[in-house]
Amino acid sequence: IKGDGKFASIAAASILAKTYRDDYMLQMHEQYPQYDWASNKGYGTATHRKAIAEFGLCDEHRKSFAINPVQSSLF
């Protein structure tokens, strides 16, 4: 655990993964701006949960992850 502090290869992989995810979320924001993925990066912020309640889930949302019981009723 905490391998990124011990091994440069793990730290580099972590940075690459975050950079890739951030770029991917910007692409998803262009396709689905109503979810504000440019800001929340897919995390379950209040704004993101409100957008899900208003617009429903899109194909990019994970169907197996529920933030709270209210959201799970959307599946």
CHARMM internal coordinates of N, CA and C (Angstrom, degrees):
IC EDIT
DIST 1 N 1 CA 1.4470
DIST 1 CA 1 C 1.5303
ANGL 1 N 1 CA 1 C 107.95
DIST 1 C 2 N 1.3143
ANGL 1 CA 1 C 2 N 115.70
DIHE 1 N 1 CA 1 C 2 N 150.14
DIST 2 N 2 CA 1.4671
ANGL 1 C 2 N 2 CA 122.96
DIHE 1 CA 1 C 2 N 2 CA -175.51
DIST 2 CA 2 C 1.5237
ANGL 2 N 2 CA 2 C 110.81
DIHE 1 C 2 N 2 CA 2 C 64.15
DIST 2 C 3 N 1.3260
ANGL 2 CA 2 C 3 N 114.44
DIHE 2 N 2 CA 2 C 3 N 34.93
DIST 3 N 3 CA 1.4583
ANGL 2 C 3 N 3 CA 120.22
DIHE 2 CA 2 C 3 N 3 CA -179.12
DIST 3 CA 3 C 1.5080
ANGL 3 N 3 CA 3 C 113.57
DIHE 2 C 3 N 3 CA 3 C -62.46
DIST 3 C 4 N 1.3422
ANGL 3 CA 3 C 4 N 117.19
DIHE 3 N 3 CA 3 C 4 N -27.35
DIST 4 N 4 CA 1.4641
ANGL 3 C 4 N 4 CA 118.60
DIHE 3 CA 3 C 4 N 4 CA -178.86
DIST 4 CA 4 C 1.5231
ANGL 4 N 4 CA 4 C 111.42
DIHE 3 C 4 N 4 CA 4 C -67.29
DIST 4 C 5 N 1.3328
ANGL 4 CA 4 C 5 N 117.50
DIHE 4 N 4 CA 4 C 5 N -20.10
DIST 5 N 5 CA 1.4580
ANGL 4 C 5 N 5 CA 120.99
DIHE 4 CA 4 C 5 N 5 CA 175.52
DIST 5 CA 5 C 1.5128
ANGL 5 N 5 CA 5 C 112.89
DIHE 4 C 5 N 5 CA 5 C -86.08
DIST 5 C 6 N 1.3347
ANGL 5 CA 5 C 6 N 116.63
DIHE 5 N 5 CA 5 C 6 N -12.57
DIST 6 N 6 CA 1.4607
ANGL 5 C 6 N 6 CA 121.24
DIHE 5 CA 5 C 6 N 6 CA -176.73
DIST 6 CA 6 C 1.5245
ANGL 6 N 6 CA 6 C 113.17
DIHE 5 C 6 N 6 CA 6 C -107.43
DIST 6 C 7 N 1.3198
ANGL 6 CA 6 C 7 N 116.58
DIHE 6 N 6 CA 6 C 7 N -30.48
DIST 7 N 7 CA 1.4588
ANGL 6 C 7 N 7 CA 120.38
DIHE 6 CA 6 C 7 N 7 CA -173.48
DIST 7 CA 7 C 1.5273
ANGL 7 N 7 CA 7 C 110.25
DIHE 6 C 7 N 7 CA 7 C -128.37
DIST 7 C 8 N 1.3221
ANGL 7 CA 7 C 8 N 115.58
DIHE 7 N 7 CA 7 C 8 N 125.56
DIST 8 N 8 CA 1.4649
ANGL 7 C 8 N 8 CA 120.60
DIHE 7 CA 7 C 8 N 8 CA -179.08
DIST 8 CA 8 C 1.5235
ANGL 8 N 8 CA 8 C 111.67
DIHE 7 C 8 N 8 CA 8 C -61.88
DIST 8 C 9 N 1.3289
ANGL 8 CA 8 C 9 N 117.46
DIHE 8 N 8 CA 8 C 9 N -34.43
DIST 9 N 9 CA 1.4691
ANGL 8 C 9 N 9 CA 119.68
DIHE 8 CA 8 C 9 N 9 CA -178.58
DIST 9 CA 9 C 1.5266
ANGL 9 N 9 CA 9 C 111.24
DIHE 8 C 9 N 9 CA 9 C -65.54
DIST 9 C 10 N 1.3281
ANGL 9 CA 9 C 10 N 117.00
DIHE 9 N 9 CA 9 C 10 N -37.28
DIST 10 N 10 CA 1.4680
ANGL 9 C 10 N 10 CA 120.05
DIHE 9 CA 9 C 10 N 10 CA 178.25
DIST 10 CA 10 C 1.5236
ANGL 10 N 10 CA 10 C 109.75
DIHE 9 C 10 N 10 CA 10 C -70.05
DIST 10 C 11 N 1.3236
ANGL 10 CA 10 C 11 N 117.25
DIHE 10 N 10 CA 10 C 11 N -41.83
DIST 11 N 11 CA 1.4660
ANGL 10 C 11 N 11 CA 120.83
DIHE 10 CA 10 C 11 N 11 CA 178.01
DIST 11 CA 11 C 1.5245
ANGL 11 N 11 CA 11 C 110.57
DIHE 10 C 11 N 11 CA 11 C -61.00
DIST 11 C 12 N 1.3295
ANGL 11 CA 11 C 12 N 116.64
DIHE 11 N 11 CA 11 C 12 N -43.27
DIST 12 N 12 CA 1.4668
ANGL 11 C 12 N 12 CA 120.46
DIHE 11 CA 11 C 12 N 12 CA 179.72
DIST 12 CA 12 C 1.5191
ANGL 12 N 12 CA 12 C 111.05
DIHE 11 C 12 N 12 CA 12 C -64.36
DIST 12 C 13 N 1.3248
ANGL 12 CA 12 C 13 N 117.10
DIHE 12 N 12 CA 12 C 13 N -42.72
DIST 13 N 13 CA 1.4663
ANGL 12 C 13 N 13 CA 120.61
DIHE 12 CA 12 C 13 N 13 CA 178.89
DIST 13 CA 13 C 1.5187
ANGL 13 N 13 CA 13 C 110.71
DIHE 12 C 13 N 13 CA 13 C -62.66
DIST 13 C 14 N 1.3220
ANGL 13 CA 13 C 14 N 116.95
DIHE 13 N 13 CA 13 C 14 N -38.70
DIST 14 N 14 CA 1.4638
ANGL 13 C 14 N 14 CA 121.09
DIHE 13 CA 13 C 14 N 14 CA 178.84
DIST 14 CA 14 C 1.5271
ANGL 14 N 14 CA 14 C 111.06
DIHE 13 C 14 N 14 CA 14 C -63.41
DIST 14 C 15 N 1.3169
ANGL 14 CA 14 C 15 N 116.35
DIHE 14 N 14 CA 14 C 15 N -43.46
DIST 15 N 15 CA 1.4681
ANGL 14 C 15 N 15 CA 120.69
DIHE 14 CA 14 C 15 N 15 CA 178.97
DIST 15 CA 15 C 1.5221
ANGL 15 N 15 CA 15 C 110.57
DIHE 14 C 15 N 15 CA 15 C -65.14
DIST 15 C 16 N 1.3233
ANGL 15 CA 15 C 16 N 116.92
DIHE 15 N 15 CA 15 C 16 N -43.96
DIST 16 N 16 CA 1.4656
ANGL 15 C 16 N 16 CA 120.30
DIHE 15 CA 15 C 16 N 16 CA 178.86
DIST 16 CA 16 C 1.5269
ANGL 16 N 16 CA 16 C 111.39
DIHE 15 C 16 N 16 CA 16 C -62.20
DIST 16 C 17 N 1.3207
ANGL 16 CA 16 C 17 N 116.94
DIHE 16 N 16 CA 16 C 17 N -42.25
DIST 17 N 17 CA 1.4666
ANGL 16 C 17 N 17 CA 120.57
DIHE 16 CA 16 C 17 N 17 CA 179.97
DIST 17 CA 17 C 1.5243
ANGL 17 N 17 CA 17 C 110.76
DIHE 16 C 17 N 17 CA 17 C -63.45
DIST 17 C 18 N 1.3284
ANGL 17 CA 17 C 18 N 117.36
DIHE 17 N 17 CA 17 C 18 N -43.25
DIST 18 N 18 CA 1.4654
ANGL 17 C 18 N 18 CA 120.27
DIHE 17 CA 17 C 18 N 18 CA 179.91
DIST 18 CA 18 C 1.5226
ANGL 18 N 18 CA 18 C 110.56
DIHE 17 C 18 N 18 CA 18 C -65.50
DIST 18 C 19 N 1.3254
ANGL 18 CA 18 C 19 N 116.91
DIHE 18 N 18 CA 18 C 19 N -43.10
DIST 19 N 19 CA 1.4607
ANGL 18 C 19 N 19 CA 120.78
DIHE 18 CA 18 C 19 N 19 CA 179.16
DIST 19 CA 19 C 1.5225
ANGL 19 N 19 CA 19 C 110.96
DIHE 18 C 19 N 19 CA 19 C -61.75
DIST 19 C 20 N 1.3331
ANGL 19 CA 19 C 20 N 116.41
DIHE 19 N 19 CA 19 C 20 N -43.86
DIST 20 N 20 CA 1.4610
ANGL 19 C 20 N 20 CA 120.67
DIHE 19 CA 19 C 20 N 20 CA 178.37
DIST 20 CA 20 C 1.5248
ANGL 20 N 20 CA 20 C 110.35
DIHE 19 C 20 N 20 CA 20 C -62.13
DIST 20 C 21 N 1.3324
ANGL 20 CA 20 C 21 N 116.82
DIHE 20 N 20 CA 20 C 21 N -45.69
DIST 21 N 21 CA 1.4648
ANGL 20 C 21 N 21 CA 120.19
DIHE 20 CA 20 C 21 N 21 CA -179.00
DIST 21 CA 21 C 1.5275
ANGL 21 N 21 CA 21 C 110.86
DIHE 20 C 21 N 21 CA 21 C -63.37
DIST 21 C 22 N 1.3135
ANGL 21 CA 21 C 22 N 117.53
DIHE 21 N 21 CA 21 C 22 N -43.33
DIST 22 N 22 CA 1.4676
ANGL 21 C 22 N 22 CA 120.09
DIHE 21 CA 21 C 22 N 22 CA 178.81
DIST 22 CA 22 C 1.5277
ANGL 22 N 22 CA 22 C 110.87
DIHE 21 C 22 N 22 CA 22 C -59.96
DIST 22 C 23 N 1.3232
ANGL 22 CA 22 C 23 N 117.31
DIHE 22 N 22 CA 22 C 23 N -43.79
DIST 23 N 23 CA 1.4681
ANGL 22 C 23 N 23 CA 120.85
DIHE 22 CA 22 C 23 N 23 CA 177.73
DIST 23 CA 23 C 1.5291
ANGL 23 N 23 CA 23 C 111.07
DIHE 22 C 23 N 23 CA 23 C -63.41
DIST 23 C 24 N 1.3226
ANGL 23 CA 23 C 24 N 115.98
DIHE 23 N 23 CA 23 C 24 N -42.13
DIST 24 N 24 CA 1.4666
ANGL 23 C 24 N 24 CA 120.87
DIHE 23 CA 23 C 24 N 24 CA 179.35
DIST 24 CA 24 C 1.5288
ANGL 24 N 24 CA 24 C 110.57
DIHE 23 C 24 N 24 CA 24 C -62.87
DIST 24 C 25 N 1.3286
ANGL 24 CA 24 C 25 N 117.13
DIHE 24 N 24 CA 24 C 25 N -41.88
DIST 25 N 25 CA 1.4616
ANGL 24 C 25 N 25 CA 120.10
DIHE 24 CA 24 C 25 N 25 CA -179.64
DIST 25 CA 25 C 1.5288
ANGL 25 N 25 CA 25 C 110.99
DIHE 24 C 25 N 25 CA 25 C -66.72
DIST 25 C 26 N 1.3222
ANGL 25 CA 25 C 26 N 118.29
DIHE 25 N 25 CA 25 C 26 N -32.32
DIST 26 N 26 CA 1.4662
ANGL 25 C 26 N 26 CA 120.20
DIHE 25 CA 25 C 26 N 26 CA 174.88
DIST 26 CA 26 C 1.5248
ANGL 26 N 26 CA 26 C 110.70
DIHE 25 C 26 N 26 CA 26 C -65.91
DIST 26 C 27 N 1.3315
ANGL 26 CA 26 C 27 N 116.86
DIHE 26 N 26 CA 26 C 27 N -38.49
DIST 27 N 27 CA 1.4678
ANGL 26 C 27 N 27 CA 120.18
DIHE 26 CA 26 C 27 N 27 CA 175.62
DIST 27 CA 27 C 1.5268
ANGL 27 N 27 CA 27 C 110.53
DIHE 26 C 27 N 27 CA 27 C -64.05
DIST 27 C 28 N 1.3073
ANGL 27 CA 27 C 28 N 116.81
DIHE 27 N 27 CA 27 C 28 N -41.90
DIST 28 N 28 CA 1.4667
ANGL 27 C 28 N 28 CA 120.53
DIHE 27 CA 27 C 28 N 28 CA 179.44
DIST 28 CA 28 C 1.5282
ANGL 28 N 28 CA 28 C 110.66
DIHE 27 C 28 N 28 CA 28 C -66.30
DIST 28 C 29 N 1.3393
ANGL 28 CA 28 C 29 N 116.39
DIHE 28 N 28 CA 28 C 29 N -33.39
DIST 29 N 29 CA 1.4642
ANGL 28 C 29 N 29 CA 119.88
DIHE 28 CA 28 C 29 N 29 CA 177.59
DIST 29 CA 29 C 1.5291
ANGL 29 N 29 CA 29 C 110.40
DIHE 28 C 29 N 29 CA 29 C -64.23
DIST 29 C 30 N 1.3240
ANGL 29 CA 29 C 30 N 116.80
DIHE 29 N 29 CA 29 C 30 N -38.47
DIST 30 N 30 CA 1.4682
ANGL 29 C 30 N 30 CA 119.37
DIHE 29 CA 29 C 30 N 30 CA 178.20
DIST 30 CA 30 C 1.5192
ANGL 30 N 30 CA 30 C 111.11
DIHE 29 C 30 N 30 CA 30 C -65.00
DIST 30 C 31 N 1.3175
ANGL 30 CA 30 C 31 N 116.66
DIHE 30 N 30 CA 30 C 31 N -35.30
DIST 31 N 31 CA 1.4609
ANGL 30 C 31 N 31 CA 121.18
DIHE 30 CA 30 C 31 N 31 CA -178.97
DIST 31 CA 31 C 1.5310
ANGL 31 N 31 CA 31 C 111.68
DIHE 30 C 31 N 31 CA 31 C -80.44
DIST 31 C 32 N 1.3216
ANGL 31 CA 31 C 32 N 116.89
DIHE 31 N 31 CA 31 C 32 N -35.38
DIST 32 N 32 CA 1.4703
ANGL 31 C 32 N 32 CA 122.20
DIHE 31 CA 31 C 32 N 32 CA -176.60
DIST 32 CA 32 C 1.5328
ANGL 32 N 32 CA 32 C 109.70
DIHE 31 C 32 N 32 CA 32 C -133.27
DIST 32 C 33 N 1.3224
ANGL 32 CA 32 C 33 N 119.27
DIHE 32 N 32 CA 32 C 33 N 68.79
DIST 33 N 33 CA 1.4690
ANGL 32 C 33 N 33 CA 120.80
DIHE 32 CA 32 C 33 N 33 CA -174.80
DIST 33 CA 33 C 1.5221
ANGL 33 N 33 CA 33 C 114.21
DIHE 32 C 33 N 33 CA 33 C -63.10
DIST 33 C 34 N 1.3194
ANGL 33 CA 33 C 34 N 117.07
DIHE 33 N 33 CA 33 C 34 N -22.45
DIST 34 N 34 CA 1.4616
ANGL 33 C 34 N 34 CA 119.82
DIHE 33 CA 33 C 34 N 34 CA -177.31
DIST 34 CA 34 C 1.5346
ANGL 34 N 34 CA 34 C 112.87
DIHE 33 C 34 N 34 CA 34 C -63.08
DIST 34 C 35 N 1.3297
ANGL 34 CA 34 C 35 N 118.04
DIHE 34 N 34 CA 34 C 35 N -20.04
DIST 35 N 35 CA 1.4670
ANGL 34 C 35 N 35 CA 120.81
DIHE 34 CA 34 C 35 N 35 CA -179.74
DIST 35 CA 35 C 1.5295
ANGL 35 N 35 CA 35 C 112.86
DIHE 34 C 35 N 35 CA 35 C -91.67
DIST 35 C 36 N 1.3207
ANGL 35 CA 35 C 36 N 118.07
DIHE 35 N 35 CA 35 C 36 N -5.77
DIST 36 N 36 CA 1.4673
ANGL 35 C 36 N 36 CA 124.25
DIHE 35 CA 35 C 36 N 36 CA 176.69
DIST 36 CA 36 C 1.5271
ANGL 36 N 36 CA 36 C 112.75
DIHE 35 C 36 N 36 CA 36 C 56.03
DIST 36 C 37 N 1.3265
ANGL 36 CA 36 C 37 N 115.94
DIHE 36 N 36 CA 36 C 37 N 41.78
DIST 37 N 37 CA 1.4586
ANGL 36 C 37 N 37 CA 120.22
DIHE 36 CA 36 C 37 N 37 CA -178.43
DIST 37 CA 37 C 1.5186
ANGL 37 N 37 CA 37 C 113.20
DIHE 36 C 37 N 37 CA 37 C -66.16
DIST 37 C 38 N 1.3174
ANGL 37 CA 37 C 38 N 118.58
DIHE 37 N 37 CA 37 C 38 N -18.93
DIST 38 N 38 CA 1.4644
ANGL 37 C 38 N 38 CA 120.42
DIHE 37 CA 37 C 38 N 38 CA 176.51
DIST 38 CA 38 C 1.5229
ANGL 38 N 38 CA 38 C 110.28
DIHE 37 C 38 N 38 CA 38 C -63.69
DIST 38 C 39 N 1.3258
ANGL 38 CA 38 C 39 N 116.55
DIHE 38 N 38 CA 38 C 39 N -31.49
DIST 39 N 39 CA 1.4638
ANGL 38 C 39 N 39 CA 120.76
DIHE 38 CA 38 C 39 N 39 CA -179.16
DIST 39 CA 39 C 1.5227
ANGL 39 N 39 CA 39 C 113.17
DIHE 38 C 39 N 39 CA 39 C -95.19
DIST 39 C 40 N 1.3274
ANGL 39 CA 39 C 40 N 117.10
DIHE 39 N 39 CA 39 C 40 N -45.14
DIST 40 N 40 CA 1.4700
ANGL 39 C 40 N 40 CA 118.77
DIHE 39 CA 39 C 40 N 40 CA -172.33
DIST 40 CA 40 C 1.5229
ANGL 40 N 40 CA 40 C 113.97
DIHE 39 C 40 N 40 CA 40 C -91.61
DIST 40 C 41 N 1.3269
ANGL 40 CA 40 C 41 N 117.90
DIHE 40 N 40 CA 40 C 41 N -10.42
DIST 41 N 41 CA 1.4681
ANGL 40 C 41 N 41 CA 123.52
DIHE 40 CA 40 C 41 N 41 CA 178.10
DIST 41 CA 41 C 1.5252
ANGL 41 N 41 CA 41 C 112.95
DIHE 40 C 41 N 41 CA 41 C 54.02
DIST 41 C 42 N 1.3306
ANGL 41 CA 41 C 42 N 116.08
DIHE 41 N 41 CA 41 C 42 N 25.23
DIST 42 N 42 CA 1.4582
ANGL 41 C 42 N 42 CA 119.87
DIHE 41 CA 41 C 42 N 42 CA 176.94
DIST 42 CA 42 C 1.5091
ANGL 42 N 42 CA 42 C 114.53
DIHE 41 C 42 N 42 CA 42 C 92.83
DIST 42 C 43 N 1.3205
ANGL 42 CA 42 C 43 N 117.21
DIHE 42 N 42 CA 42 C 43 N -4.74
DIST 43 N 43 CA 1.4591
ANGL 42 C 43 N 43 CA 119.65
DIHE 42 CA 42 C 43 N 43 CA 178.53
DIST 43 CA 43 C 1.5209
ANGL 43 N 43 CA 43 C 109.69
DIHE 42 C 43 N 43 CA 43 C -74.99
DIST 43 C 44 N 1.3043
ANGL 43 CA 43 C 44 N 116.13
DIHE 43 N 43 CA 43 C 44 N 155.80
DIST 44 N 44 CA 1.4599
ANGL 43 C 44 N 44 CA 122.07
DIHE 43 CA 43 C 44 N 44 CA -174.41
DIST 44 CA 44 C 1.5153
ANGL 44 N 44 CA 44 C 114.05
DIHE 43 C 44 N 44 CA 44 C -80.59
DIST 44 C 45 N 1.3101
ANGL 44 CA 44 C 45 N 116.61
DIHE 44 N 44 CA 44 C 45 N 59.68
DIST 45 N 45 CA 1.4601
ANGL 44 C 45 N 45 CA 120.31
DIHE 44 CA 44 C 45 N 45 CA 176.85
DIST 45 CA 45 C 1.5268
ANGL 45 N 45 CA 45 C 109.46
DIHE 44 C 45 N 45 CA 45 C -69.21
DIST 45 C 46 N 1.3076
ANGL 45 CA 45 C 46 N 115.97
DIHE 45 N 45 CA 45 C 46 N 165.72
DIST 46 N 46 CA 1.4673
ANGL 45 C 46 N 46 CA 120.08
DIHE 45 CA 45 C 46 N 46 CA 178.74
DIST 46 CA 46 C 1.5269
ANGL 46 N 46 CA 46 C 110.70
DIHE 45 C 46 N 46 CA 46 C -59.22
DIST 46 C 47 N 1.3241
ANGL 46 CA 46 C 47 N 116.99
DIHE 46 N 46 CA 46 C 47 N -40.96
DIST 47 N 47 CA 1.4660
ANGL 46 C 47 N 47 CA 120.93
DIHE 46 CA 46 C 47 N 47 CA 179.59
DIST 47 CA 47 C 1.5231
ANGL 47 N 47 CA 47 C 111.17
DIHE 46 C 47 N 47 CA 47 C -64.36
DIST 47 C 48 N 1.3206
ANGL 47 CA 47 C 48 N 116.61
DIHE 47 N 47 CA 47 C 48 N -41.27
DIST 48 N 48 CA 1.4637
ANGL 47 C 48 N 48 CA 120.64
DIHE 47 CA 47 C 48 N 48 CA 179.79
DIST 48 CA 48 C 1.5276
ANGL 48 N 48 CA 48 C 110.42
DIHE 47 C 48 N 48 CA 48 C -66.21
DIST 48 C 49 N 1.3265
ANGL 48 CA 48 C 49 N 117.12
DIHE 48 N 48 CA 48 C 49 N -43.94
DIST 49 N 49 CA 1.4722
ANGL 48 C 49 N 49 CA 120.37
DIHE 48 CA 48 C 49 N 49 CA 178.33
DIST 49 CA 49 C 1.5257
ANGL 49 N 49 CA 49 C 111.01
DIHE 48 C 49 N 49 CA 49 C -63.31
DIST 49 C 50 N 1.3269
ANGL 49 CA 49 C 50 N 117.07
DIHE 49 N 49 CA 49 C 50 N -36.82
DIST 50 N 50 CA 1.4633
ANGL 49 C 50 N 50 CA 120.50
DIHE 49 CA 49 C 50 N 50 CA 177.81
DIST 50 CA 50 C 1.5306
ANGL 50 N 50 CA 50 C 110.33
DIHE 49 C 50 N 50 CA 50 C -65.02
DIST 50 C 51 N 1.3280
ANGL 50 CA 50 C 51 N 117.05
DIHE 50 N 50 CA 50 C 51 N -41.10
DIST 51 N 51 CA 1.4700
ANGL 50 C 51 N 51 CA 120.66
DIHE 50 CA 50 C 51 N 51 CA 178.44
DIST 51 CA 51 C 1.5258
ANGL 51 N 51 CA 51 C 110.79
DIHE 50 C 51 N 51 CA 51 C -64.22
DIST 51 C 52 N 1.3309
ANGL 51 CA 51 C 52 N 117.21
DIHE 51 N 51 CA 51 C 52 N -39.03
DIST 52 N 52 CA 1.4661
ANGL 51 C 52 N 52 CA 120.36
DIHE 51 CA 51 C 52 N 52 CA 177.24
DIST 52 CA 52 C 1.5201
ANGL 52 N 52 CA 52 C 109.88
DIHE 51 C 52 N 52 CA 52 C -62.75
DIST 52 C 53 N 1.3285
ANGL 52 CA 52 C 53 N 116.49
DIHE 52 N 52 CA 52 C 53 N -42.50
DIST 53 N 53 CA 1.4676
ANGL 52 C 53 N 53 CA 119.94
DIHE 52 CA 52 C 53 N 53 CA 179.01
DIST 53 CA 53 C 1.5262
ANGL 53 N 53 CA 53 C 110.96
DIHE 52 C 53 N 53 CA 53 C -63.31
DIST 53 C 54 N 1.3365
ANGL 53 CA 53 C 54 N 116.59
DIHE 53 N 53 CA 53 C 54 N -37.39
DIST 54 N 54 CA 1.4638
ANGL 53 C 54 N 54 CA 120.69
DIHE 53 CA 53 C 54 N 54 CA -177.24
DIST 54 CA 54 C 1.5302
ANGL 54 N 54 CA 54 C 112.90
DIHE 53 C 54 N 54 CA 54 C -80.13
DIST 54 C 55 N 1.3312
ANGL 54 CA 54 C 55 N 117.13
DIHE 54 N 54 CA 54 C 55 N -43.15
DIST 55 N 55 CA 1.4675
ANGL 54 C 55 N 55 CA 121.19
DIHE 54 CA 54 C 55 N 55 CA -172.75
DIST 55 CA 55 C 1.5266
ANGL 55 N 55 CA 55 C 114.13
DIHE 54 C 55 N 55 CA 55 C -106.94
DIST 55 C 56 N 1.3228
ANGL 55 CA 55 C 56 N 116.89
DIHE 55 N 55 CA 55 C 56 N -9.67
DIST 56 N 56 CA 1.4618
ANGL 55 C 56 N 56 CA 120.19
DIHE 55 CA 55 C 56 N 56 CA -175.44
DIST 56 CA 56 C 1.5191
ANGL 56 N 56 CA 56 C 110.70
DIHE 55 C 56 N 56 CA 56 C 79.74
DIST 56 C 57 N 1.3088
ANGL 56 CA 56 C 57 N 115.92
DIHE 56 N 56 CA 56 C 57 N -177.22
DIST 57 N 57 CA 1.4573
ANGL 56 C 57 N 57 CA 121.61
DIHE 56 CA 56 C 57 N 57 CA 179.66
DIST 57 CA 57 C 1.5230
ANGL 57 N 57 CA 57 C 110.16
DIHE 56 C 57 N 57 CA 57 C -86.46
DIST 57 C 58 N 1.3181
ANGL 57 CA 57 C 58 N 116.17
DIHE 57 N 57 CA 57 C 58 N 148.62
DIST 58 N 58 CA 1.4614
ANGL 57 C 58 N 58 CA 120.30
DIHE 57 CA 57 C 58 N 58 CA 172.29
DIST 58 CA 58 C 1.5308
ANGL 58 N 58 CA 58 C 108.05
DIHE 57 C 58 N 58 CA 58 C -104.31
DIST 58 C 59 N 1.3092
ANGL 58 CA 58 C 59 N 116.67
DIHE 58 N 58 CA 58 C 59 N 178.31
DIST 59 N 59 CA 1.4626
ANGL 58 C 59 N 59 CA 120.79
DIHE 58 CA 58 C 59 N 59 CA -178.69
DIST 59 CA 59 C 1.5249
ANGL 59 N 59 CA 59 C 113.01
DIHE 58 C 59 N 59 CA 59 C -62.65
DIST 59 C 60 N 1.3079
ANGL 59 CA 59 C 60 N 117.68
DIHE 59 N 59 CA 59 C 60 N -22.75
DIST 60 N 60 CA 1.4695
ANGL 59 C 60 N 60 CA 121.09
DIHE 59 CA 59 C 60 N 60 CA -177.75
DIST 60 CA 60 C 1.5246
ANGL 60 N 60 CA 60 C 113.37
DIHE 59 C 60 N 60 CA 60 C -82.13
DIST 60 C 61 N 1.3132
ANGL 60 CA 60 C 61 N 118.43
DIHE 60 N 60 CA 60 C 61 N -15.38
DIST 61 N 61 CA 1.4627
ANGL 60 C 61 N 61 CA 120.33
DIHE 60 CA 60 C 61 N 61 CA 178.62
DIST 61 CA 61 C 1.5209
ANGL 61 N 61 CA 61 C 110.73
DIHE 60 C 61 N 61 CA 61 C -73.93
DIST 61 C 62 N 1.3355
ANGL 61 CA 61 C 62 N 115.63
DIHE 61 N 61 CA 61 C 62 N 139.81
DIST 62 N 62 CA 1.4639
ANGL 61 C 62 N 62 CA 119.64
DIHE 61 CA 61 C 62 N 62 CA 174.38
DIST 62 CA 62 C 1.5189
ANGL 62 N 62 CA 62 C 108.13
DIHE 61 C 62 N 62 CA 62 C -72.98
DIST 62 C 63 N 1.2883
ANGL 62 CA 62 C 63 N 116.14
DIHE 62 N 62 CA 62 C 63 N 127.25
DIST 63 N 63 CA 1.4650
ANGL 62 C 63 N 63 CA 120.50
DIHE 62 CA 62 C 63 N 63 CA -177.60
DIST 63 CA 63 C 1.5305
ANGL 63 N 63 CA 63 C 111.95
DIHE 62 C 63 N 63 CA 63 C -81.94
DIST 63 C 64 N 1.3277
ANGL 63 CA 63 C 64 N 117.39
DIHE 63 N 63 CA 63 C 64 N -15.16
DIST 64 N 64 CA 1.4654
ANGL 63 C 64 N 64 CA 120.98
DIHE 63 CA 63 C 64 N 64 CA -174.97
DIST 64 CA 64 C 1.5207
ANGL 64 N 64 CA 64 C 113.22
DIHE 63 C 64 N 64 CA 64 C -95.08
DIST 64 C 65 N 1.3207
ANGL 64 CA 64 C 65 N 118.39
DIHE 64 N 64 CA 64 C 65 N -0.23
DIST 65 N 65 CA 1.4540
ANGL 64 C 65 N 65 CA 121.05
DIHE 64 CA 64 C 65 N 65 CA -175.85
DIST 65 CA 65 C 1.5203
ANGL 65 N 65 CA 65 C 109.51
DIHE 64 C 65 N 65 CA 65 C -113.64
DIST 65 C 66 N 1.3191
ANGL 65 CA 65 C 66 N 116.54
DIHE 65 N 65 CA 65 C 66 N 120.05
DIST 66 N 66 CA 1.4653
ANGL 65 C 66 N 66 CA 121.09
DIHE 65 CA 65 C 66 N 66 CA 178.75
DIST 66 CA 66 C 1.5217
ANGL 66 N 66 CA 66 C 109.00
DIHE 65 C 66 N 66 CA 66 C -112.99
DIST 66 C 67 N 1.3120
ANGL 66 CA 66 C 67 N 116.40
DIHE 66 N 66 CA 66 C 67 N 127.42
DIST 67 N 67 CA 1.4581
ANGL 66 C 67 N 67 CA 120.96
DIHE 66 CA 66 C 67 N 67 CA 178.50
DIST 67 CA 67 C 1.5198
ANGL 67 N 67 CA 67 C 110.03
DIHE 66 C 67 N 67 CA 67 C -75.47
DIST 67 C 68 N 1.3028
ANGL 67 CA 67 C 68 N 115.41
DIHE 67 N 67 CA 67 C 68 N -39.61
DIST 68 N 68 CA 1.4605
ANGL 67 C 68 N 68 CA 120.27
DIHE 67 CA 67 C 68 N 68 CA 179.26
DIST 68 CA 68 C 1.5251
ANGL 68 N 68 CA 68 C 108.36
DIHE 67 C 68 N 68 CA 68 C -153.32
DIST 68 C 69 N 1.3311
ANGL 68 CA 68 C 69 N 118.36
DIHE 68 N 68 CA 68 C 69 N 168.88
DIST 69 N 69 CA 1.4680
ANGL 68 C 69 N 69 CA 120.02
DIHE 68 CA 68 C 69 N 69 CA -177.42
DIST 69 CA 69 C 1.5257
ANGL 69 N 69 CA 69 C 114.10
DIHE 68 C 69 N 69 CA 69 C -59.22
DIST 69 C 70 N 1.3188
ANGL 69 CA 69 C 70 N 118.40
DIHE 69 N 69 CA 69 C 70 N -31.68
DIST 70 N 70 CA 1.4587
ANGL 69 C 70 N 70 CA 120.64
DIHE 69 CA 69 C 70 N 70 CA 179.63
DIST 70 CA 70 C 1.5201
ANGL 70 N 70 CA 70 C 109.65
DIHE 69 C 70 N 70 CA 70 C -64.79
DIST 70 C 71 N 1.3375
ANGL 70 CA 70 C 71 N 116.68
DIHE 70 N 70 CA 70 C 71 N -43.59
DIST 71 N 71 CA 1.4606
ANGL 70 C 71 N 71 CA 119.93
DIHE 70 CA 70 C 71 N 71 CA -179.35
DIST 71 CA 71 C 1.5181
ANGL 71 N 71 CA 71 C 110.84
DIHE 70 C 71 N 71 CA 71 C -65.05
DIST 71 C 72 N 1.3227
ANGL 71 CA 71 C 72 N 118.06
DIHE 71 N 71 CA 71 C 72 N -37.82
DIST 72 N 72 CA 1.4594
ANGL 71 C 72 N 72 CA 119.09
DIHE 71 CA 71 C 72 N 72 CA -177.19
DIST 72 CA 72 C 1.5180
ANGL 72 N 72 CA 72 C 111.47
DIHE 71 C 72 N 72 CA 72 C -63.75
DIST 72 C 73 N 1.3280
ANGL 72 CA 72 C 73 N 117.94
DIHE 72 N 72 CA 72 C 73 N -21.35
DIST 73 N 73 CA 1.4587
ANGL 72 C 73 N 73 CA 119.77
DIHE 72 CA 72 C 73 N 73 CA 176.91
DIST 73 CA 73 C 1.5267
ANGL 73 N 73 CA 73 C 111.47
DIHE 72 C 73 N 73 CA 73 C -72.51
DIST 73 C 74 N 1.3399
ANGL 73 CA 73 C 74 N 117.35
DIHE 73 N 73 CA 73 C 74 N -12.45
DIST 74 N 74 CA 1.4599
ANGL 73 C 74 N 74 CA 121.30
DIHE 73 CA 73 C 74 N 74 CA 178.69
DIST 74 CA 74 C 1.5234
ANGL 74 N 74 CA 74 C 112.01
DIHE 73 C 74 N 74 CA 74 C -77.01
DIST 74 C 75 N 1.3332
ANGL 74 CA 74 C 75 N 117.69
DIHE 74 N 74 CA 74 C 75 N -16.98
DIST 75 N 75 CA 1.4586
ANGL 74 C 75 N 75 CA 121.22
DIHE 74 CA 74 C 75 N 75 CA -177.22
DIST 75 CA 75 C 1.4840
ANGL 75 N 75 CA 75 C 108.31
DIHE 74 C 75 N 75 CA 75 C -80.12
END
COOR INIT
IC SEED 1 N 1 CA 1 C
IC BUILD
